[in-house]
């Protein structure tokens, strides 16, 4: 009898555990079906530019599906232009290329790892011009299986604001926001010296949660503090990166959780709306919601590219040293010849 009771309890518990997972899987499937219908004739996906196609490709992979080959081909064609426009753009292409199983060292004829390295400033340890792009760069480096410069990790930690969050541009006056903070958390996970920064970031994010379980861009945003799908998805991914369950009691507001709040933004079409006040299907919100619902933080796929290690932060001092040595060699040789000639002259003078 005890064995039967134990078996019954085990089966009941497994059903309770699997029900949310199955529900999330169904949401992801319907969302991906909607995304597939947003592909344009040129292979891109609806949005504001190539970056949205990169997000769509990542969403397909996070949801367990192969991205359309035509979408990958379109994105590769954008590598020479969009892919070299900023550190964040380069990083997005790397994340999408690795997710699609393509080589980021030759994506559309561009060595994206080398391009990313060209945006690195050794004196500051920063990739690109803003915190968001810098965090994306660290995630792209992770995706390639490389290790970022220690100064790059320290730079992101140093840019953390006093409230535990990060602002888009790194300025305290701009104020922390959940999206940049979530990206920074995903970028810093796995680095021991980032432990205190991650603890502070968690506290900041917890303080941004709304009673509906979701998250706004910022509680102090000039555009209001209503929860939105994009921010809720980003924070959900950060929670996953922290090794926590977004459905756990630690992240509950009453009966609401970040995942239940995110699921509530899904329309009957399968797409997600940005906010309840904006009920239309939103492509970007849908692309960003899928990885979170699938339980995947960034990067959604990783590989090992040993050659990328020397490209992501070129040793700028080496070429300069070599150049200086080569420059001085003719001068040194000329001086040497002069000294030899002078020595011979003095010797002859003595003999005479």
C-alpha positions as CSV (number, residue, x, y, z in Angstrom):
1,X,0.0,0.0,0.0
2,X,2.8,2.4,0.9
3,X,4.5,1.7,-2.5
4,X,1.3,2.4,-4.3
5,X,0.8,5.7,-2.4
6,X,4.4,6.7,-3.0
7,X,4.0,5.9,-6.8
8,X,0.8,7.9,-6.8
9,X,2.4,10.9,-5.2
10,X,5.4,10.7,-7.6
11,X,3.1,10.7,-10.6
12,X,1.0,13.5,-9.2
13,X,4.1,15.6,-8.6
14,X,5.5,15.0,-12.1
15,X,2.2,16.1,-13.6
16,X,2.3,19.3,-11.5
17,X,5.9,20.0,-12.6
18,X,5.3,19.2,-16.2
19,X,2.1,21.1,-16.7
20,X,3.8,24.6,-16.7
21,X,6.5,23.3,-19.0
22,X,4.0,21.9,-21.5
23,X,2.0,25.1,-21.4
24,X,5.1,27.1,-22.1
25,X,6.0,24.8,-24.9
26,X,2.6,25.3,-26.5
27,X,3.0,29.1,-26.2
28,X,6.4,29.0,-27.9
29,X,5.1,26.8,-30.7
30,X,2.2,29.2,-31.5
31,X,4.5,32.2,-31.2
32,X,7.0,30.6,-33.7
33,X,4.2,29.8,-36.1
34,X,3.3,33.5,-36.1
35,X,6.9,34.6,-36.5
36,X,7.3,32.3,-39.5
37,X,4.5,34.2,-41.2
38,X,6.3,37.5,-40.7
39,X,9.2,36.6,-43.1
40,X,9.5,39.0,-46.0
41,X,10.3,38.2,-49.6
42,X,14.0,39.1,-49.2
43,X,14.3,36.6,-46.3
44,X,14.2,39.2,-43.5
45,X,11.7,39.4,-40.7
46,X,9.4,42.3,-40.0
47,X,10.9,44.9,-37.8
48,X,13.1,48.0,-37.8
49,X,16.2,46.5,-39.5
50,X,18.6,43.5,-39.7
51,X,18.9,43.3,-35.9
52,X,15.3,42.1,-35.7
53,X,16.0,39.3,-38.2
54,X,18.9,38.3,-35.9
55,X,16.5,38.3,-33.0
56,X,14.1,36.1,-35.0
57,X,16.8,33.6,-35.8
58,X,17.8,33.4,-32.2
59,X,14.1,32.9,-31.3
60,X,13.8,29.9,-33.7
61,X,16.8,28.2,-32.2
62,X,15.7,28.9,-28.6
63,X,12.4,27.4,-29.4
64,X,14.0,24.2,-30.8
65,X,13.5,24.9,-34.5
66,X,15.8,25.5,-37.4
67,X,15.7,29.1,-38.6
68,X,14.8,29.5,-42.3
69,X,17.9,29.3,-44.5
70,X,16.8,32.3,-46.4
71,X,16.8,34.4,-43.2
72,X,20.3,33.3,-42.4
73,X,21.3,34.2,-46.0
74,X,19.7,37.6,-45.8
75,X,21.5,38.3,-42.5
76,X,24.9,37.2,-44.0
77,X,24.3,39.7,-46.7
78,X,24.0,42.5,-44.1
79,X,27.3,41.6,-42.5
80,X,29.4,44.1,-44.6
81,X,27.1,47.0,-43.7
82,X,25.0,46.5,-40.6
83,X,27.5,44.0,-39.1
84,X,30.2,46.7,-39.1
85,X,28.0,49.6,-37.9
86,X,28.5,49.2,-34.1
87,X,29.8,46.7,-31.5
88,X,26.2,45.8,-30.6
89,X,25.3,45.1,-34.3
90,X,28.4,42.9,-34.7
91,X,27.6,41.0,-31.5
92,X,24.0,40.4,-32.6
93,X,25.2,38.9,-35.9
94,X,27.7,36.7,-34.0
95,X,24.9,35.4,-31.7
96,X,22.6,34.7,-34.7
97,X,25.4,33.1,-36.8
98,X,26.4,30.7,-34.0
99,X,22.8,29.9,-33.2
100,X,22.3,29.0,-36.9
101,X,25.4,26.9,-37.0
102,X,27.4,29.3,-39.2
103,X,31.0,30.4,-38.9
104,X,31.2,34.0,-37.5
105,X,34.8,34.2,-38.8
106,X,33.4,34.2,-42.3
107,X,29.8,35.3,-42.3
108,X,28.8,37.1,-45.4
109,X,32.5,37.5,-46.2
110,X,33.2,39.3,-42.9
111,X,35.3,38.1,-40.0
112,X,32.9,39.2,-37.3
113,X,35.3,38.3,-34.4
114,X,37.9,40.5,-35.9
115,X,35.4,43.2,-36.5
116,X,34.3,43.0,-32.8
117,X,37.9,43.2,-31.8
118,X,38.3,46.5,-33.7
119,X,35.6,48.1,-31.5
120,X,37.6,47.3,-28.3
121,X,39.4,50.1,-26.5
122,X,42.2,48.6,-24.3
123,X,42.5,51.8,-22.2
124,X,38.9,51.5,-21.0
125,X,38.2,47.8,-21.5
126,X,35.0,48.6,-23.4
127,X,33.6,47.3,-26.6
128,X,31.7,50.0,-28.5
129,X,30.2,53.2,-27.3
130,X,27.5,52.1,-24.8
131,X,26.8,49.6,-22.0
132,X,24.2,47.7,-24.0
133,X,26.6,47.1,-26.9
134,X,29.4,46.2,-24.5
135,X,27.3,43.6,-22.8
136,X,26.2,42.1,-26.1
137,X,29.9,41.9,-27.1
138,X,30.7,39.8,-24.0
139,X,27.7,37.5,-24.8
140,X,29.0,37.1,-28.4
141,X,32.4,36.2,-27.1
142,X,30.8,33.6,-24.9
143,X,29.0,32.2,-27.9
144,X,32.3,31.7,-29.7
145,X,33.7,29.8,-26.7
146,X,36.4,32.5,-26.1
147,X,37.4,34.4,-23.0
148,X,37.0,38.2,-22.9
149,X,39.8,40.4,-21.7
150,X,39.7,40.7,-17.9
151,X,39.5,44.5,-18.3
152,X,36.2,44.0,-20.3
153,X,34.6,42.2,-17.4
154,X,35.9,44.7,-14.9
155,X,34.6,47.5,-17.1
156,X,31.0,46.2,-17.1
157,X,31.2,45.8,-13.3
158,X,32.5,49.3,-12.9
159,X,29.7,50.7,-15.0
160,X,27.1,49.4,-12.5
161,X,25.2,52.2,-10.8
162,X,24.6,52.6,-7.1
163,X,21.1,51.1,-7.2
164,X,22.5,47.8,-8.6
165,X,21.3,48.4,-12.2
166,X,22.9,49.6,-15.4
167,X,21.9,52.5,-17.7
168,X,22.0,52.1,-21.5
169,X,24.8,54.6,-21.9
170,X,26.5,54.1,-18.5
171,X,25.6,57.6,-17.2
172,X,24.0,57.9,-13.8
173,X,21.9,60.7,-15.0
174,X,20.2,58.4,-17.5
175,X,19.2,56.0,-14.8
176,X,19.2,52.2,-14.6
177,X,16.8,50.2,-16.7
178,X,15.7,46.6,-16.6
179,X,16.7,45.8,-20.2
180,X,20.3,46.9,-19.9
181,X,20.6,45.4,-16.4
182,X,19.2,42.0,-17.6
183,X,21.7,42.0,-20.5
184,X,24.6,42.8,-18.1
185,X,23.5,40.0,-15.8
186,X,23.6,37.5,-18.7
187,X,27.0,38.8,-19.8
188,X,28.5,38.5,-16.3
189,X,27.2,35.1,-15.3
190,X,29.9,32.6,-14.7
191,X,32.6,35.0,-13.6
192,X,33.5,34.7,-9.9
193,X,34.5,38.3,-9.4
194,X,31.1,39.4,-10.6
195,X,29.4,37.8,-7.7
196,X,28.7,41.0,-5.7
197,X,27.6,42.8,-8.9
198,X,25.1,40.1,-9.7
199,X,23.7,40.1,-6.2
200,X,23.2,43.8,-6.4
201,X,21.6,43.5,-9.9
202,X,19.2,40.8,-8.6
203,X,18.0,43.2,-5.8
204,X,17.6,46.0,-8.4
205,X,15.5,43.8,-10.7
206,X,13.4,42.4,-7.8
207,X,12.6,46.0,-6.9
208,X,11.4,46.8,-10.4
209,X,8.8,44.0,-10.4
210,X,5.1,45.1,-10.7
211,X,2.2,43.5,-8.8
212,X,1.2,41.7,-12.0
213,X,4.5,39.8,-11.9
214,X,5.9,41.6,-14.9
215,X,8.5,44.3,-15.4
216,X,8.6,47.8,-16.9
217,X,11.5,49.4,-18.7
218,X,12.0,51.3,-15.5
219,X,9.8,52.3,-12.5
220,X,11.0,55.9,-13.1
221,X,10.6,55.9,-16.9
222,X,9.1,59.1,-18.3
223,X,6.8,56.9,-20.4
224,X,5.2,55.1,-17.3
225,X,5.9,52.0,-15.3
226,X,3.4,49.6,-16.8
227,X,4.8,46.1,-17.4
228,X,5.7,45.3,-21.0
229,X,6.5,42.0,-22.8
230,X,10.0,43.0,-23.8
231,X,11.2,44.0,-20.4
232,X,9.5,41.0,-18.7
233,X,11.2,38.7,-21.2
234,X,14.6,40.2,-20.6
235,X,14.3,40.0,-16.8
236,X,13.0,36.4,-17.1
237,X,16.2,35.5,-19.0
238,X,18.3,37.3,-16.4
239,X,16.6,35.2,-13.6
240,X,17.4,32.1,-15.6
241,X,21.0,33.2,-16.0
242,X,21.2,33.6,-12.2
243,X,20.3,30.0,-11.9
244,X,16.8,30.7,-10.5
245,X,13.3,29.6,-11.5
246,X,11.1,32.5,-12.7
247,X,8.1,30.6,-11.3
248,X,9.6,30.2,-7.9
249,X,8.2,31.9,-4.7
250,X,11.2,34.3,-4.7
251,X,9.7,36.0,-7.8
252,X,6.0,35.7,-7.0
253,X,3.7,38.7,-6.6
254,X,0.7,37.1,-5.1
255,X,0.0,34.3,-7.6
256,X,1.7,36.1,-10.4
257,X,5.2,35.3,-11.6
258,X,7.4,36.7,-14.4
259,X,6.5,33.8,-16.6
260,X,2.8,34.0,-16.0
261,X,3.0,37.8,-16.7
262,X,4.8,37.2,-19.9
263,X,2.4,34.5,-21.1
264,X,-0.5,36.9,-20.4
265,X,0.9,39.2,-23.1
266,X,0.3,36.6,-25.9
267,X,-2.5,37.4,-28.3
268,X,-4.8,34.8,-29.9
269,X,-2.7,35.0,-33.0
270,X,0.3,33.6,-31.2
271,X,2.1,37.0,-31.3
272,X,2.8,39.1,-28.2
273,X,1.6,42.6,-27.6
274,X,4.1,45.2,-26.2
275,X,1.8,46.4,-23.4
276,X,-1.8,45.9,-22.5
277,X,-2.4,49.5,-23.6
278,X,-1.0,48.6,-27.0
279,X,-2.9,45.4,-27.9
280,X,-1.7,44.9,-31.5
281,X,0.7,42.1,-32.4
282,X,4.2,43.2,-31.9
283,X,7.1,41.5,-33.8
284,X,9.9,42.6,-31.6
285,X,8.1,41.7,-28.4
286,X,7.4,38.3,-29.9
287,X,11.0,37.7,-31.0
288,X,12.2,38.5,-27.5
289,X,9.5,36.6,-25.6
290,X,10.2,33.3,-27.2
291,X,13.7,32.6,-25.7
292,X,12.4,33.5,-22.2
293,X,9.4,31.3,-22.5
294,X,11.7,28.5,-23.7
295,X,13.8,28.9,-20.6
296,X,16.9,30.1,-22.5
297,X,19.2,32.9,-21.5
298,X,21.7,34.4,-24.0
299,X,23.6,33.1,-25.7
300,X,21.1,30.4,-26.8
301,X,23.9,28.4,-28.5
302,X,27.6,28.2,-28.1
303,X,30.5,26.7,-30.1
304,X,34.3,26.5,-29.8
305,X,36.3,28.7,-32.2
306,X,39.9,28.8,-30.9
307,X,41.0,31.3,-33.6
308,X,38.5,33.8,-32.2
309,X,40.5,34.3,-29.0
310,X,43.2,36.3,-30.6
311,X,40.8,38.4,-32.6
312,X,38.4,39.7,-30.0
313,X,41.0,41.9,-28.3
314,X,44.0,42.4,-30.6
315,X,47.3,42.9,-28.8
316,X,47.7,46.4,-30.0
317,X,51.2,46.9,-28.4
318,X,52.7,44.1,-30.5
319,X,52.5,45.6,-33.9
320,X,53.7,48.9,-32.6
321,X,56.7,47.4,-31.0
322,X,57.6,45.4,-34.1
323,X,57.1,48.5,-36.2
324,X,59.5,50.5,-34.1
325,X,62.1,47.7,-34.2
326,X,62.0,47.6,-37.9
327,X,62.2,51.4,-38.2
328,X,65.3,51.6,-36.0
329,X,67.2,48.7,-37.7
330,X,68.5,50.7,-40.7
331,X,69.4,53.6,-38.4
332,X,71.3,51.3,-36.0
333,X,73.1,49.7,-38.9
334,X,74.1,53.1,-40.3
335,X,75.4,54.2,-36.9
336,X,77.3,50.9,-36.7
337,X,79.0,51.5,-40.0
338,X,79.9,55.0,-39.0
339,X,81.5,53.7,-35.8
340,X,83.4,51.1,-37.7
341,X,84.6,53.6,-40.2
342,X,85.7,56.0,-37.4
343,X,87.6,53.2,-35.7
344,X,89.5,52.4,-38.8
345,X,90.3,56.0,-39.4
346,X,91.7,56.4,-35.8
347,X,93.7,53.2,-36.2
348,X,95.3,54.5,-39.4
349,X,96.1,57.8,-37.8
350,X,97.9,56.0,-35.0
351,X,99.9,53.9,-37.5
352,X,101.0,57.0,-39.4
